[in-house]
């Protein structure tokens, strides 16, 4: 599939694509590890795992694995504490507020499809200075199957009122690109996001790859022109 000749909608992944939330998680993981008497982790080590979500980040914070008897308790504590510090250091990636404004002026609806729970995604988006606001926010609770299944993207397109073939999906994880492709959406891989060590966005099969959020904004603006 190619990038659409006529752009009708844009859907973004949230963490690591639209909003840089890494510093929130770096601070929380660091605070918990300090309380537990554990050595600090390098910031970049945490940053690269943000897209893996709370199961991995909680395990890093408490230095336990998913099979540990206290794992679920620790994960719930991690999520509760994240809710208290949500968005304190998060910020839109450079150029994306301007891109959203351009989409609005051009009458192109936009949305977010994320594996982040709505209890976190909704207030986080409300804190961000995007204007116009997203026309759709799809989270795991809105679907029966999360990414890489196409259901979140198909629901996003339904809410935006746009066909998948004309709706661009941008994400920083292989599952994002797989979800977009499975839904019939053209895709862009955000190589500036939270990429695991040894992973290469150029191998994901996206229709395009961008190395910075500014490059993403230029690419989408060119599709509007």
N, C-alpha and C positions, 0 to 999 in steps of 0.2 A: 504494500500500500504506500502511496505517496502522501505528502502533506496536502491538505485540501486546497483546491483552486479557489473555492468559495468557502471561507471560514464562517461557520454558523454558530459555533459555541466553543468555549474552552473550559476544561475541567482540570483542576490541579490536585495533586496529592498535597497534604498539609505540611507535616514536619520534613524539613530538608529539601523542600521544593518551593513552597509559597512562603513559609515562615521559618526563620532560623530559631529553633527552640532549644538548641544544644546547650546553651549556657544555663538554662533552667535545670536541665538534667545533670550537667557537670557539677553544679552547686549542690544539688540534692544528694547525688551519689557520694560526693566528697564529704558532706556533713554526716551522713550515715556511717560511712567507713571510719571517720574520725571518732564518732561516738562508740563504735564497736572495737576501737583500738586496732584497726586495720591500717596498713600503709596506704597512702594516697595512690590513685591511678592517674596516669598521664591524661590530660584533658582530651587529647586526640583519640586516645583509646576509647573513652566514653563517647565522644562525638561520632565516631564511626559506627557505633552500635545503636544509635538513637532510632533508626528506622526499624530495628528488630523489636522495638516496643518494650512494654513493662516487664514481660517475662524475663528477658535478658538483662535489662537494666536493674531490676530488683535483685537478681542473682549476683550481679556485679557489686551492687551496693552492700549486700550482706555476706558476700563471699560464700554462697551456697549454690547448689545445683537444684534442678527441678525435682529431683528425687528425694531431697531432704525432707524430714518430717515437719520442719518449720517453714518450708518454702511458701505455702499458701498464706500463712500468717504474715510472713515477711513481705510478700507481694502486696497484700492488702494494706499493710502499714506504709509501704512505698507509695501506693496510689493515693492514700489519704493525705500523706504529706505533700505529694505533688499537687493535689487539689488546693492546698493552702498557699503554695508558692507559684502557682500557675501563672505564666506570662510575665513574671517580674523582670526577666532579662530577654524575653522573646521579642523578635522584631521581623518585619517583612524583609525579604531579600531586596537588595538594591535594584531599583528600576521597576519593581513589580506593582507598587502603588500607582505609578505613572501608567503602567500597562493597563491596569484595571480601569483607570480613568479613561484611557483611550478606547477600551472595549465598550465602556458605558456610552461614550459620545458616538460610537459607531453602531450602537444598538445591538451589540453582540452579547448575549447572556453568558455568565460564567458561574462556575460552581466549584465545590470541593468534594472529592471522594477519598475518604481516609479510613484507615484501620484504627484510628484513635477513637476511644469511646466518646459518645456525645457529651457526657458530663464534663469532659475536658475540652473537646473540640469547639463546642458552642460558645462557652465563655471566652476561650482564647480568640476565636474569630471576632467576637464582640469588642475585644480590646484593641484589635488591629485597625489602623486608619484607612481601610479600603473603602473607596467611594466610586461607584455604587457598591453596596454590600452584595455578597454572594447571593445568587438567585436559588441556589440549591446547596445543601450540606448533607451528604450521605455518609453515615457512620455504620459500624457493625450491627447496631441494634435495628437498623432500617432494612436489613436484608437477611436472608437465610444463609447465604454463603458470602464470605469476604473475599477480597482480592487474594489470589489471582483469578478467581472466578469472575466472569463478566458481569454478574448481577449488579454490583455497585455502579458500574459505568452505564449499564442499560437503564437503571433507575435514574441516574443523573441526567441522561439524555431525555428521558421522559419528563422529568421535572423542568428541564430547560426548554422543552418543546423543540428539540433539535434532533436530526437524524445522526446516528453514530458516525456515518461516513463523513459528515461535515463538522464533527465535534472532536476537537483536539484534546488529548489527555497527556499531561506532563507529570513525570514522577522520577524519583531518585532511587528506585529499587527495581530489581528484575520483575518482581511480582506486579508492579505497576504497569510495566510494559506488556507483560503477559495478559493482564486484565484488559488493557486497552485493545490489544490485538484480538483477544477472544471476543470482545464486544463489537469488533469491526470499526474501532476508532483509530485514526492516525495517531501516532505517538511520538513524543520527544523525551529522551532520557536526560535528566538533569545531573550531569556529572559533577556539578559543584556541591551536591548534597552529601548525605551521610553514606559514603560508599565504603563497604567493608574492605579490609586489607586483602589484596589478591583478586578482588572483583574488578571487572572492566566493563563499564557501561556500553562500550562499543561492541561488546559481544552479546548484548541483550536482544538485538533484532529490532530496535526502534527505527522509526523512519528518519529521525535526526537525533543528533547528540549535541548538547551545548555545554560549554565549559564554565559559563558564568551566568548569573541571573540577568545581567545586562544583555548578554548575547541572546538569551531566551526572549527578552522583551523586544529586541530588534527583529528577531525572526518572526515573532507573531505579528508585530506591527507591519512587517513587510507583507504578510498574508492578508492584512486588512486593506492595505493601500490598493 
